Amino acid sequence: QVQLVESGGGLVQAGGSLRLSCAASGNIPSIKYMAWYRQDPGKERELVARIMSGGSTNYADSVRGRFTISRDNAKNTVYLQMNSLKPEDTSVYYCRFSSIGYVNDFWGQGTQVTVSS
């Protein structure tokens, strides 16, 4: 019943910025964290950033200082502001909403981000 809808991906030149959005169609009870992952073909899905229910955040070393994760609880939406983009940031990005113990675990459909050199 719950669906996560992503938007904001696209093509950008190196050094540019994009903001990804991910909105849940309905309320997810007992939410633990919202997160962004990325995955290239043949590679493992990589955690990029997460924000916990209390507001604390974590980032992959590769994006720290350039990306910012934020949320709007009233809108059931998580954002990823991506600045100073690099070609190696090119990937398909997926959002994830999870409850404690992953009793509820939802993924977005993925959105393509392409950074040209």
Buried (B, 14 or more C-beta within 10 A) or exposed (E): EEEBBBEBBEEBEEEBEBBBBBBBEEEBEEBBBBBBBBBEEEEEBBBBBBBBBEEEBBBBEEBEEBBBBBBEEEEBBBBBBBBEBBEEBBBBBBBBBBBEEEEBEBBBEBBEBBBEE
